[in-house]
Amino acid sequence: MTLYNSIIFGILVAEVVVFSLLALPIPSKYRKPLTLVLIKPFKNKTVQITVKCVLGFILLLFVDSINKVYNINHHELNQLKSGLIQGTEKIEIMSRKFLQQRNMYLTGITLFLTFIVTRTFDLVDELLTLKSN
């Protein structure tokens, strides 16, 4: 895995941990401080801008991986079906297709989980606000 894919995987693991903490059925007296600790850094404008830039780069990597999978499927696999490519070249093409699909799924699920975690934060914050009133 390249460095940026390792970073994206780290972001994905962090999002899974945060989502798990938010989704666990924790009593309200523990949930409120936990939620406040988790959401406090994201109230800072600098952190918000950094997160948006990182998500923009992940989106670009997602679009790039979709483009590469499309190119492999339509150009190189057509040559494979026509019989122009044989042997080790076939394995190399299938390997590149696998790696690009892995990158596409990694970046895609990271973007999706980002939106899920954001929505879950909003719901938990709203729930805590309603319970305190």
C-alpha positions in Angstrom: 0.0 0.0 0.0 1.2 3.5 -0.8 1.5 6.1 1.9 -1.7 7.9 1.0 -3.7 4.7 1.0 -2.2 3.9 4.5 -3.3 7.3 5.7 -6.8 6.8 4.2 -7.0 3.4 6.0 -6.0 5.1 9.2 -8.7 7.7 8.8 -11.2 4.8 8.1 -10.2 3.0 11.3 -10.5 6.2 13.3 -14.0 6.8 11.8 -15.0 3.2 12.7 -13.9 3.7 16.3 -15.7 7.1 16.6 -18.9 5.6 15.1 -18.7 2.6 17.4 -18.4 4.9 20.4 -21.3 7.0 19.3 -23.5 4.0 18.5 -22.9 2.1 21.8 -25.8 2.3 24.2 -24.0 4.3 26.9 -25.9 6.0 29.8 -26.6 9.7 29.2 -24.3 10.8 32.1 -21.3 9.2 30.3 -22.4 9.9 26.8 -22.6 13.7 27.1 -19.0 14.1 28.3 -17.8 11.6 25.7 -19.6 13.3 22.9 -18.3 16.7 24.0 -14.8 15.4 24.1 -15.1 13.9 20.6 -16.8 16.9 19.0 -14.7 19.7 20.7 -11.8 19.7 18.3 -14.1 19.9 15.3 -15.6 23.2 16.4 -12.3 24.9 15.6 -12.3 26.6 12.2 -8.7 25.4 11.4 -9.6 21.8 12.0 -12.8 22.2 9.9 -10.8 23.6 7.0 -8.2 20.8 7.3 -10.9 18.1 7.4 -12.6 19.6 4.3 -9.3 19.6 2.4 -8.5 16.0 3.4 -12.0 14.9 2.3 -11.4 16.8 -1.0 -8.2 14.9 -1.6 -9.9 11.6 -0.7 -12.7 12.5 -3.2 -10.1 13.2 -5.9 -8.5 9.8 -5.2 -11.9 8.2 -5.4 -12.6 9.7 -8.8 -9.1 8.8 -10.0 -9.6 5.2 -8.9 -12.9 5.0 -10.7 -11.3 6.4 -13.8 -8.5 3.8 -13.6 -10.9 0.9 -13.1 -13.0 2.1 -16.0 -9.9 2.3 -18.3 -8.7 -1.2 -17.3 -12.1 -2.6 -17.9 -12.7 -1.0 -21.2 -9.3 -0.9 -22.9 -7.1 -3.5 -21.5 -9.7 -6.2 -20.9 -11.0 -5.8 -24.4 -7.5 -6.6 -25.6 -7.5 -9.6 -23.3 -10.8 -10.8 -24.8 -9.6 -10.4 -28.3 -6.6 -12.7 -27.7 -3.8 -10.1 -28.1 -2.6 -10.5 -24.5 -1.7 -13.8 -23.0 0.1 -15.4 -20.0 1.8 -13.1 -17.5 0.4 -9.9 -19.1 -3.1 -11.2 -18.3 -2.1 -11.7 -14.6 -0.5 -8.3 -14.5 -3.7 -6.6 -15.9 -5.9 -8.5 -13.4 -3.6 -7.5 -10.6 -3.8 -3.9 -11.5 -7.5 -4.1 -11.7 -7.7 -5.7 -8.3 -5.5 -2.9 -6.8 -7.5 -0.1 -8.3 -10.8 -1.7 -7.2 -9.3 -2.0 -3.7 -8.4 1.7 -3.8 -11.8 2.6 -5.1 -13.6 0.7 -2.2 -11.2 2.1 0.4 -11.7 5.7 -0.6 -15.4 5.3 -1.2 -16.2 3.7 2.1 -14.1 6.3 3.9 -16.2 9.1 2.3 -19.4 7.3 3.0 -18.5 6.7 6.7 -17.5 10.3 7.1 -21.0 11.4 6.2 -22.5 8.7 8.5 -20.3 9.8 11.4 -21.2 13.5 10.8 -24.9 12.7 10.8 -24.6 10.5 13.9 -22.8 13.3 15.7 -25.7 15.6 14.9 -28.3 13.1 16.1 -26.5 12.4 19.3 -26.0 16.1 20.0 -29.7 16.7 19.3 -30.7 13.8 21.6 -28.6 15.1 24.4 -30.0 18.6 24.0 -33.5 17.3 24.1 -32.8 15.2 27.2 -31.2 18.1 29.1 -34.3 20.3 28.5 
